[in-house]
């Protein structure tokens, strides 16, 4: 029987590419997405079993649906990828509070709720791997994405702390910090009128996913997801002040007039 992986945000983008990477390594996939397009994952990934789950992670019923799908398999969970998330661009003065509260729920609260199920399962098994997608935005203030960056900083810190705890159970935790990636992410975040709206200069999602999965199986604590230039940029940011990083980020995220 193949090992089993759970991947949230698996319908498209980095999540789909992570699912493909895991499938190529022989994992059956519980593919979670919020829309009907998650049902098409089985057409994009062949050779293993795909169990698509359409679920709203921000609702308790969604978490229950995901977990009951796992439990119905009657086997161990070998890999869990907490990848779902979204952003919202614009000045905090102008953005919609309800959209921001939804993002906080999706990016943080729902992740913690699902992680609680995952962690207890893997601790009971005394085996398994967890990959948590955060962002390079975790390393910098994010003006004009003022709520998104802090949600990713939370998940990065959470992953690092959880990693230390789970050593006692033979479970590894890895954080994936993608740089800007050529997906629909910034379009969905209403950032077409920013430099982030142009995908031509961004990292390919397949590269980001491969780096993440490679780091997962190598047992690394974290990995920067992107090209050599992205890797160097991450190192440079660690030497900059928060004021400098905020000013630099704003030049890319500020909406054009």
Helices and strands as residue ranges (DSSP letters): E 4-8, H 13-24, E 28-33, G 36-40, H 41-44, E 50-54, H 60-71, E 79-82, H 97-104, I 105-109, H 110-125, E 128-133, G 136-139, H 148-166, G 167-169, E 171-178, H 185-188, G 195-197, G 199-201, H 205-218, E 222-225, H 228-237, H 242-253
